[in-house]
Amino acid sequence: MDIKATAESLVKKITDNSDLLAKFKADPKETVKGLIPDLKLDDGQLSNIVDLVKAKVNIDGVKSALGSIGGLFGKK
């Protein structure tokens, strides 16, 4: 299994859906398990995927916030 590819596909699903994003922030492991129920993951694999998704979601959130700040100064 390609953990990085799995995490990347989850990031897209999570960031495209605000309800799913809120659910992920509240309980990341259960959210990931629910999104990929057919994959049998051990705790280490699940933790790796959750960590990768968290990192990417946080980076995207920072980029979005910085874009908003740029808008305050007339930049787009």
N, C-alpha and C positions, 0 to 999 in steps of 0.2 A: 504494500500500500504506500502511496506517495502522500506523506503527511502534509507536505508543503502545498501540493495541489488541492488536497482536501480543504485545508485551511483557507486557501485563496477563494475557493468556490463558496465557502461559508461566509467569508467576509462580504462578498457581493450580496448574498441573500440577506444577511443581517443589516448591512448598511442601506439597502434599498427598502427596508420595511421598518418604520419607526416603532411599531409595537414589538417586533422581534428584537430590535435593538434594546429597547427597555427591558425586555425579558432576559436578554443576554447579560445586560449589566447587573440585573438582580441575581441571576443564577446561571453563570456561564456554562458550567458542566452539564446541567440538565437541559439547557437550550441546545447545546451541541449534540447531546445524545438524541434529543427529539428530532433534530434535523437530519441525522444519519442513523436511523434505527436499524437498518439492515447491516451495518458494519459492526462487527464485534471487536471492540477495542479494550486493551488492558488499561489499567489506570495511568501508566506512563504515557501511552500513546494519546489517550484522551487529554491528559495534562499538557502534552506538547502541542496538540491542536488548539486547545483553549488559549495557551500562552501566545501562540502565533496569531490567532484571531484577535486577542486583546490588544496586542502590539499594533496590528494593522488598523483596527478600529480607532485606537487612540491617536495614531498618526493622522488618519483621515480627519478626525475631529479637530486636531490642532491646525491642520491645513485649512479647514473650513473656517475656523475662528480667525486665523490670520487673514484670510480673504475678506472676512467681514470687517476687520480692523482697517484693511487697505481701503475699503469702501468709504470709511469715515474721512479719509484724506483725499478722496476724489479719484483713487486708482481702482481699476477694475481688472 
